[in-house]
Amino acid sequence: MKIVPTKTFILSLVIILSLSGCAVLTDSQVKNINAFAAAAKSYSAFPSAVARQRAEFHLHSEITVVSQSQFADADDIARRMDSARKSYNNMIQLSEKFDLSLQLLQQYAGLLTRLSSDHYITDLNAPTTSLGENLSSLVATYNKKVKDTLPSSLGTSISKIILMAGRVLTRHRQTSALKEFVLAADTLVQVTARNLVSVLDGETFTDAAGRPLPSLKTLLSLEKEFFIQSYKRSVLSDSSRTSYWSIKFYYDELTAYDNTEALRQGVVQAAKSLALAHAELAKNVKQKKELKDIIGQTQQLITDVQTAGSAFSSLSGLIKLP
């Protein structure tokens, strides 16, 4: 007797086959996610460079003042330098809120890059799982230390998504994980971008302990003014201390301040673009669609990150003291 498949059976078979082989997102959508991830990964190296430069400037100012003082004795110089060293180390250690935000962004961008890779099927291994575990751990740490918390379920969601992706290595699993991951992590990106902007811009920001602190914009401005005034008083006002090298140092240091301010502005703009681009990305992945080009907000993010990168390249590193 010939068995005729029922409509229900055929429909079920079609669904099963589609789930096992067809992607949840189109290749163009995955390409957009990868473009965002690459830009975010590049961006994550820039914010801390602003803080490091500000620390260098302060150390330079302290060394300049002490080295040109007529009244400093050996003990006084040692005390001043010990204080400068401690201040430098403290400034290098960014506020926990800033530091944790950067770590969250770096881990998320790294994992998103791997999950959206063309070589995902062969690349999904221990390193990817490790990135997911690290991100989950960072979310938990962040929520313990910062009042502006992330959803408590986010860490669990991340672990489940990575586990889901790893069980069956298919394009369907990859794109399904990507979709869920982008949607789950949008709050993470919005909070991270907001934290970075608050630390880098405005006049003050609130740290992880709830204390108001001057932003890096304020600190850079104050540091530049302190350097100009102290250098004029200690060096430029005394003809016996002026030379080609002392004047060149003054010029180079002011140029470095301007370049660092340009980087700060670029980093702030890119952080804002980061939030907008990810929000648009999360909106886009809700349904499967073909895209002709990179999403406009993602393209703007790439442009802003490139601008920040150019400013970063203009930093010449340590300037030789006279």
N, C-alpha and C positions, 0 to 999 in steps of 0.2 A: 504494500500500500504506500502510495506516494504521500509524503507529509508536506503540506503547504504551510510555509511560515506565516504566522499571524502578523498583523500590522504592529502589534505591541513588541513582538520579538524583533522585527526588523528595525523598529525605532530604537530599541535598546541596544541592538548591535551597532547601529550608526553612532549612537552616543558613546559607546565604549571605544569604538575605533577612533572617533574624533578626539576623545580625551587622551588616548594613548599616543596619538601621533601629531595632532594639530596644535599649533601654538596658541596660547591665550592672548598674546600680543603679536603684532606684526613685526617683521624684521626692522621696519623703519622706526617703530616705537622703541625697540630694543636699542637701536642705533642712537636714538635720542637720549635714552637713559645712560648709555655708555659715554656719550659726549658730555652730559652733565657731570657724571662721576669723575671723568678725567679733569674737567675744569675745577671741580671742588677739591680734588686731590692736589692739584697744583697750587690752588689758593691757600691751602692749609699751612704752607710753609712761610707765608708772608706776615701774618699778624704779629707773631713773636719777634720778628726781625725789628719791628718798630720799638718794642720794649728793650731789646738788646742794644740798639743804637742809643737810646736815651740813657741807658746805664753807662755806655762808653763815654758819652758826652760829659756826664757828671764826674766820672773818674778823671777825665782829661782836665776839667776845670779845677778839681781839687789838686791835682799834681802841679798844674800851672801856678796856682796861687802859692802853694807851699814852696815850690822851687824858686820863685822869684821874691820871696819874702826876705827883707833885710834883718828881721828880728827873730826869725825862727832858729831855735837851736836844735841839736840832734834829737833830744827827747820830744820836743814839740813836733818836729817833722814826723817822728815815728808814730806819735799819737794821732796826728792828722791822717797819716796814711793808713793806719789801722782802722780808723773810723771810715775812711773812704773805701777801703776794701770791704768792710762789713756792709756799707751802704750799697756798694756795687753788687755784692752777692744777694742781698735782699731784693734788689730791683730785678736781678736776673730771674729770681724765683717769682714768677707771676702770681697774681691773685688766683686762688683755687678756682674761682668761678671762670676766669679767663682761661686758665690752663686746662681745666676739665672740658670746657666748651671746644677748645682746639682738639683735644684728644678724641672727643666724640665725633667731631667732623672728620678727622683723619681716618678713624676706624670705619665710619660709615662709608666714606668715599672709597676706601680701599676694598671693602667688601662689595660695594655696589659695582665697582670696576670689574671684580672677578666674576660676579654673578651675571653681568651683561656682556662678558667676553664671547667672542666668536668661538673660542676654544673651551667654552664652559664644560662641555661634556667630558673632556679629558682633564680639565684643570681642577675640577671639584674634588679636593682632597683635604688632608689635614690642615694645611695653611689656611684654607677658606673657613673650615670649621673653627680654627683657632681665632680668626678674625671675628667671627660671630660670637664666640665665647667672650672675647675681650670687650666687644661692644656691649654685650649684656652686662658684664661686670662693671663697665664704666657708667652705664645707666644707673645701676644700683648705688654706686659710689656717689654719683652726682646727686641723686635724690636724698642721700644721707646728709650732704653738706650744703645744699643750696635750697633756699626757700622757693624759688621759681622752679618747681619740680616738673619732671617729665611723667607721663602716665606710668603708674606702677606696673602695668601689664606689658609695657613695651619690651622689657628684657625677656620676658617669657615668650612674647610674640616672635622676637628675633630668633630665639632658639628653635621654636617650632618651625619657622619658615626655612631655616637652614637645614633642619632635619628632614622636612618635607622635600626639599630640593635634592637632597642626597640619596633618598631611598630609591628613586627610579631616575636614571640619567637619560632623560628625554627632553626634547625642545619644549614640550608641553610643561614639564616640571620646572624647567628653567624660567619660562615666561610667567608661569603661575606664581612662582616664588618672587620674581621681580615685581609683579603687580602688587602682591601683598606686602612686600618689603617697602616699596615706595610709599604706599598708602599708610602703613604703620609708622614710618619714620618721618612723616612730614612735620609732626609736632617737634620732633628732635631737631630738625633743621631750622625751623622757625625760632625756637628757643635759643639755639646756638648762635644764629645770626644776630638775634636781638642782644644777646650777651656781648658779642664781639663789638657791635656798634656802641653799646653803652660804655665799654671800657676804652674804646679808641676815640670816641667823639663826645660832643657836649662839654660840660664843665666838670661834672662829677659823675661817679657811678657808685652803686652799692655792691660791696663785695659779698662773698659767700656767708660771712658772719653778720651781714646787715649793716656794716660800717660804711659811711660815706667817704669816698676817696677821690682825689683829683684824677680826671681822665688823662690818657696819654697825650691828648691834644693840649691840655692845660700844662702838663709836666714839660712837654717839649718847648712850649712857649716860655715858660719860666726859666727853664734851663738855658735857653738861648740868650735871654736877657741877662741872666747871671754871668754867663760866659763873657758876653760883650763888655759888661761893666767891669768885671774883675780883671779881664785881660787888658783893657785900657788902663786901669789903675795900676796893675802890677808890671806891665811890660811896655805898652805903647807910650805911656806918659814919661818914661825914663829913656833918654837917648842912649845911655850906656847899655841898655838891655835890648835895644832894637837891632835887628839884623835882617838879612834877606830871609833866613830860615824862620825867625820868629814871626815875621810878617806873612810869610807863605803859610805857616801853620794857622794863623788867624784866618786867612783867606780860605784855606782848605776846610777848616772847621765850620765856618759859616756856610760854605757850599754843601757840606755834609748835613747840616741842619736843614737846609732847604730841600735837599734830596730826600731826607727822612720824612719831612712834612708832606712831600709829594707822595711818598709811599703810603703814609698814614691815610691821606685822602683817598688814594686808590684802593686801599684795603677796605675802607668804610663803604665806598661805592660798590665794590665787589660783594661785600657782605649783604648789602641790600638787594643786589641782583640775585644773589644766591637764594635768598628767601623767596623772591618772586618766581625765580625759575623752577624751584622745587614745587612750589604751590601749583604752578601751571603743569608740571610734570605729573603730579598726583591727580590732577583733574583729567589729564589726557589718558592715563592708563585705566581709567574706570571702564572703558569699553574699547574693543578692538577696532583699530582704524588704520588706514594707510596714510602715511605722511610724506609729502613731497620733499620737504626740507627739514632742517633742524628747527625746532620750535623757536619763535622769536625771542622769548625770554631767555632760553638757553644760549642762543647766539649772543645776546647782550651780555650774559654772564661770561662767556668765552672772551668777548672783547674787553670787558672790565678786568678780568684776570690777566689778560695780556698787557693791559695798561699798567696794572700793579707790578707785573713781572718786569716791565721796562724800568719802572722806578726802582725796583729792587736791584736791578743790574747796575744802576747808577751809583749805588753805594759802594764806595771804594774800600770798605773794611777799615782796619785800624789806620789812623793817621799818625804819622811819625811826629812825636813831640820835639820841639826845638831844643 
